[in-house]
Amino acid sequence: MNVSPDALPDLGYTLDTELPHDQLVPFVQTYCRKRNPYTIFYWAFNLALILLFLILLFRQPRAALSTSLSQAALGMALFLLVLLPVHEWLHGLAYKHFGASRVTFVAQWRQLVFYCLADRFVANSAELLVVALTPFVVINTLLIAGMALATPPLFWALFSALILHTGGCFGDVGMVSYFYTNRHRNPCTYDDAQQHKSFFFVRA
């Protein structure tokens, strides 16, 4: 938005939600449960992936089933070691694209929550949508393209990584759902790294 957080009240914005970062999970879970085009697509896509994975897996010959399962387990390592850092880096890249100057990455190991902060950068709905969904679109597209070209062992690793990555995008979808739910109130948000909080403002 190219505006300072301190200027938001003068522009007619009022504080809607002050969110401590240790409460991020309950917040996004609440908005992931709301019914809107983004959440419906997200849950349908998750379900379709899991069903397709199981159907294809159990259509394998019995002799190949254990090999397929062991290869699928490699998808977890691929997700944790490669996709997770790339996912957060893509968030940061999108923030930088919109002009954020201070981007940091945070891990809450107790909750297994990882997120990207753009300190005191105010993002509106359109910017937040791009920031939140860039990793989902880019990584999932690359994984699906890789599956189409992969040999069977790599196929199962990529497929399980796709399922894990899609499931791990629930926080991004929850944020998008908040903005969609409040779309008529012109929402915007910014992070404060020192306070470990995010602030959501709306304007009538």
C-alpha positions as CSV (number, residue, x, y, z in Angstrom):
1,M,0.0,0.0,0.0
2,N,3.0,2.3,0.3
3,V,1.7,3.7,3.6
4,S,3.1,3.8,7.1
5,P,1.2,1.8,9.8
6,D,1.1,5.0,11.8
7,A,-0.9,6.7,9.0
8,L,-3.7,4.1,8.9
9,P,-6.0,5.9,11.5
10,D,-5.7,9.2,9.6
11,L,-6.8,7.3,6.5
12,G,-10.0,6.1,8.2
13,Y,-8.8,2.7,9.2
14,T,-9.7,1.1,12.6
15,L,-8.0,-1.8,14.3
16,D,-10.0,-5.0,13.8
17,T,-7.7,-7.7,15.2
18,E,-4.4,-7.7,17.2
19,L,-2.9,-11.1,16.7
20,P,0.0,-12.4,18.8
21,H,2.1,-14.7,16.7
22,D,1.7,-17.5,19.2
23,Q,-2.0,-17.4,18.4
24,L,-1.6,-17.7,14.6
25,V,-2.7,-21.3,14.5
26,P,-6.2,-20.8,16.2
27,F,-6.7,-17.7,14.0
28,V,-6.1,-19.4,10.7
29,Q,-8.0,-22.5,11.8
30,T,-11.0,-20.4,12.4
31,Y,-10.9,-18.8,9.0
32,C,-10.1,-22.1,7.2
33,R,-13.4,-23.4,8.5
34,K,-15.4,-20.5,7.0
35,R,-17.1,-21.4,3.7
36,N,-16.0,-19.3,0.8
37,P,-14.5,-20.0,-2.7
38,Y,-10.9,-20.2,-1.4
39,T,-11.6,-22.6,1.5
40,I,-14.0,-24.8,-0.6
41,F,-11.3,-25.1,-3.3
42,Y,-8.6,-25.8,-0.8
43,W,-10.4,-28.6,1.1
44,A,-11.7,-30.1,-2.2
45,F,-8.2,-30.1,-3.6
46,N,-6.8,-31.7,-0.5
47,L,-9.5,-34.4,-0.6
48,A,-9.0,-35.1,-4.3
49,L,-5.3,-35.5,-3.9
50,I,-5.6,-37.9,-1.0
51,L,-8.3,-40.0,-2.8
52,L,-6.3,-40.1,-6.0
53,F,-3.1,-41.1,-4.1
54,L,-4.9,-44.0,-2.4
55,I,-6.6,-45.2,-5.6
56,L,-3.3,-45.2,-7.6
57,L,-1.3,-46.7,-4.7
58,F,-3.6,-49.7,-4.2
59,R,-3.9,-50.3,-7.9
60,Q,-0.2,-51.2,-7.8
61,P,0.8,-54.8,-8.0
62,R,1.3,-56.2,-4.5
63,A,5.0,-56.7,-5.2
64,A,5.4,-53.0,-6.0
65,L,3.3,-51.7,-3.1
66,S,6.0,-51.7,-0.4
67,T,8.5,-50.0,-2.8
68,S,5.9,-47.3,-3.6
69,L,5.2,-46.7,0.1
70,S,8.9,-46.4,0.8
71,Q,9.3,-43.9,-2.0
72,A,6.3,-42.0,-0.8
73,A,8.0,-41.6,2.6
74,L,10.8,-39.8,0.8
75,G,8.3,-37.1,0.0
76,M,8.3,-36.1,3.7
77,A,12.0,-35.5,3.6
78,L,11.6,-33.6,0.3
79,F,8.9,-31.4,1.9
80,L,10.8,-30.7,5.1
81,L,14.3,-30.1,3.6
82,V,13.5,-28.4,0.3
83,L,9.9,-27.4,-0.1
84,L,9.4,-25.7,3.3
85,P,12.3,-23.3,3.0
86,V,11.4,-22.6,-0.7
87,H,7.8,-22.0,0.4
88,E,8.8,-19.3,2.9
89,W,11.3,-17.8,0.5
90,L,8.6,-17.3,-2.1
91,H,6.5,-15.5,0.5
92,G,9.4,-13.2,1.1
93,L,10.0,-12.7,-2.6
94,A,6.4,-11.7,-3.1
95,Y,6.7,-9.2,-0.2
96,K,9.9,-7.8,-1.7
97,H,8.1,-7.4,-5.0
98,F,5.5,-5.1,-3.4
99,G,8.2,-3.0,-1.6
100,A,8.7,-4.6,1.8
101,S,12.2,-3.7,3.0
102,R,12.5,-5.9,6.1
103,V,11.5,-9.6,5.6
104,T,12.3,-12.2,8.2
105,F,11.5,-15.9,8.7
106,V,10.3,-17.4,11.9
107,A,10.0,-20.9,13.2
108,Q,7.8,-22.0,16.1
109,W,9.2,-25.5,16.6
110,R,6.8,-26.4,19.4
111,Q,3.8,-25.9,17.1
112,L,5.7,-26.8,13.9
113,V,4.6,-23.4,12.5
114,F,6.8,-21.5,10.1
115,Y,6.0,-18.1,8.6
116,C,7.4,-15.1,6.9
117,L,7.2,-11.5,8.3
118,A,7.4,-8.2,6.5
119,D,8.1,-5.9,9.4
120,R,5.8,-2.9,9.4
121,F,4.8,-3.3,5.8
122,V,1.1,-2.6,5.2
123,A,-0.4,-5.0,2.7
124,N,-3.9,-4.6,1.2
125,S,-6.2,-7.4,0.0
126,A,-4.7,-7.7,-3.5
127,E,-1.1,-7.7,-2.2
128,L,-1.9,-10.2,0.6
129,L,-3.6,-12.5,-1.9
130,V,-0.4,-12.7,-4.1
131,V,1.9,-13.0,-1.1
132,A,-0.2,-15.8,0.5
133,L,-0.9,-17.9,-2.6
134,T,2.4,-17.6,-4.6
135,P,4.0,-20.7,-2.9
136,F,0.8,-22.7,-3.3
137,V,0.6,-22.0,-7.0
138,V,4.3,-22.1,-7.9
139,I,5.3,-25.2,-5.9
140,N,2.2,-27.2,-6.6
141,T,2.4,-26.5,-10.3
142,L,6.1,-27.6,-10.4
143,L,5.3,-30.8,-8.4
144,I,2.4,-31.7,-10.7
145,A,4.6,-31.1,-13.8
146,G,7.3,-33.2,-12.2
147,M,4.9,-36.0,-11.5
148,A,3.8,-36.0,-15.1
149,L,7.4,-36.6,-16.2
150,A,8.7,-38.7,-13.4
151,T,9.5,-42.4,-13.3
152,P,7.4,-44.4,-10.8
153,P,9.8,-44.2,-7.8
154,L,10.1,-40.4,-8.1
155,F,6.4,-40.1,-8.9
156,W,5.4,-41.4,-5.4
157,A,7.9,-39.1,-3.7
158,L,6.6,-36.1,-5.6
159,F,3.0,-37.1,-5.0
160,S,3.4,-37.4,-1.2
161,A,5.3,-34.1,-1.1
162,L,2.5,-32.5,-3.0
163,I,0.0,-33.7,-0.4
164,L,2.1,-32.5,2.5
165,H,2.7,-29.1,0.9
166,T,-0.9,-28.6,0.1
167,G,-1.9,-29.5,3.6
168,G,0.7,-27.2,5.0
169,C,-0.8,-24.2,3.1
170,F,-3.7,-24.0,5.6
171,G,-2.2,-20.9,7.2
172,D,-2.0,-19.1,3.9
173,V,-5.6,-20.1,3.0
174,G,-6.7,-19.0,6.5
175,M,-5.2,-15.5,5.9
176,V,-6.9,-15.3,2.5
177,S,-10.2,-16.4,4.0
178,Y,-9.9,-13.6,6.6
179,F,-9.5,-11.0,3.8
180,Y,-12.3,-12.5,1.8
181,T,-14.6,-12.6,4.8
182,N,-13.9,-8.9,5.4
183,R,-13.7,-7.8,1.8
184,H,-16.4,-5.2,2.1
185,R,-14.5,-3.5,4.9
186,N,-11.3,-2.9,2.9
187,P,-8.9,-4.8,5.2
188,C,-5.2,-4.4,5.4
189,T,-2.5,-5.9,7.6
190,Y,1.0,-5.5,8.8
191,D,3.5,-7.4,11.0
192,D,5.4,-6.0,13.9
193,A,8.5,-8.1,14.4
194,Q,9.5,-6.5,17.8
195,Q,6.0,-7.0,19.3
196,H,5.6,-10.5,17.7
197,K,2.2,-9.5,16.5
198,S,0.2,-8.9,13.4
199,F,-2.4,-6.1,13.1
200,F,-5.5,-6.2,10.9
201,F,-7.2,-2.9,10.1
202,V,-10.5,-2.3,8.3
203,R,-12.2,0.8,6.9
204,A,-15.9,1.2,6.4
